[in-house]
Amino acid sequence: VVLTPEFNRRVARAGSKADILTDTTLRLVQSLSESLPDGLVMIHCDKHGGRNHYLPALQTVFPERLVEVRCEGRTKSEYRWGASQRRRQIQFVAKGDRLLPSALASLFAKYVRETAMLAFNAFWQHQIPSIKPTAGYPQDAKRFHAEIGPVQRKLGIPDEILWRVK
């Protein structure tokens, strides 16, 4: 989970939400990779912001590995690395949530987001009992931001903690 302050700091450095998503995904793959079993391990991802080329990001996260480009295109980008007995293959697929691993990850991410929004709304409803909860999507977030503004300022909570920059 990348919370709002960390997300904003990383956007300031990287410049794009897709870059942060790719870096976070690959660092997670890196942290899990050594504990995965021998043999070929397939990693399935949805595409990140319409990107087709992931090799530079893969080489940044796995600098000691020679990453093989199997294909790069609009529908799928696929790569392999590692010794034959511990081969890793990752694919970034357009509409990747049609694949079970990506679909499960997407469901889990939505669950985590909804749980966080429950806590977020509970905090603000404690501060402003009459406030209508928000799901956090852009139009409603503008309404919610305007309604909590005076209390947010009174509590000294900066926008950078509550609102993503992108």
N, C-alpha and C positions, 0 to 999 in steps of 0.2 A: 504494500500500500504506500503510495506516495502522497503525503498530506499536502495541503495547499501551500504552506510556507516553503517546503522543500521543492514542490513543483515550480513555484514562482522563481526561486533561486536558480533552478536548473534551466528554466526558459530564458532567464536573463543571460546565462552562459551559452546555452546551445542555440537559442533562437527559435526553435520549432517544437511543437507538441509531438510530432512524428519522431523527431530525433530523440526525444526523451523516452518515448514509448519503445523505440528500437533499443536504445542503450539499456533501459531497465529490463526489458525482456532478455537480452543477451547476457546481462550480468546474472540474472536468475538462472539461465541455462548454464552459465559457467559455474555458479555455486553448487548446482545440483549434479553437474556432469560427472565428477569424479565418483560420486556415490552410486551412479547408475551401473547396471550390470554390464559385463563384457558382451561383445557382439555389436550388431548394428542397432542403434537407438534412433528412432524417428521422432522428430520434434515438429509439431504442426502449429503454425501461427496464421492468423489473419494478416492481410497486408496492412502496413502502417502508413496511412495517409496517402495511398496511391503510389508509394515508392516502388521502384522495380529493382534497384541495385542496393544490396545489403553487404557486399563484399568489404567495403571500407570499414563498416561498423564491426563486422565479424573479425577482421584482422586486428582492429583496435582491442577487442575483448580477448581474442585468442592469438596474441602476437607470436607465440612460439609454435603455432600450427600453420601448416600450409593448407589453406582453404581452397577446395576445388569448386569451381562454379559449374554446376550441372546444367542450369538454364536460368535465364533472367528475362522476364517478360511481363506483360500486362496481367495475365491470368495466374502466373506462378513464377516464383524465383526460388531456386533450390541449390543447396550447397552441402558439401561433405568435407569432413576433416577427421584426423586421428588415425592411429595404427589400425590395421585390418582386424585385429582382435578386439578393438574398442572404438569402432567407427561410429561417428555421429553424423546424422543427416538432418538438416533443418529445411523446412519449406515454408514460404510465405505465400499464401493463396488468397486470391480475390474471393470475397464472400466465404472466407475460411470457416465461419461459424457453421457451415453445413457439414463440417467434419466433426466427429464426436469430441476429440480432445479440445478443439477450439471452442466448440459449443459449451462444453462443461466449464471451461475457463471463463467464458463470457457470462454464463449463469452465476458463477461464483462471484465474479467482479460486480455484477448487478446486485447480488445479495449483500455484499460488503458495502456498496454504495448506499443501498436502502437502509441498512442498519446504521450507518454513519448519519444519514439524513434524519433518522428517528432521534438520535442523540442531539443533533444540531437543533432540530425543531423543539425538542423538550427544553433545551437550555433557553431558547428565545421565548417560548411560551411561559416559562417561569419568570422571565423578565417582563414580558408583555402578555398577560393572560389572554387578551382579546385577539392576538395576532393569528391569522390563518396560516397553517403550515405551508411550507414550500417543498416542491420536489427538486428545486434547484435548477430547472431548465431556464434558458435565457430570459424569456419574457417575464415569467413569474419571479425570477431572481431579481429583476429590476424593481418589481413591486415590493418584494420582501426587503431589499436593500434600503429602499426609501422609507419603509415603515420602521425598520430597526435603527435607522440612522441616528436619531437623537440619543437613544439608549446606548448604542454602540459607542458614540463619542463620550458620553458620560462615563462609561466603563473603561474608556481608554483602549479599546480594541481596534488595532489598525486594520484597514482593508486587506493588507497583504496576508493576514492570517485567515481571513474568511473567503476571499474571492480570488479565483484563479485569473491570471492575466490573459490566458488564451483558452 
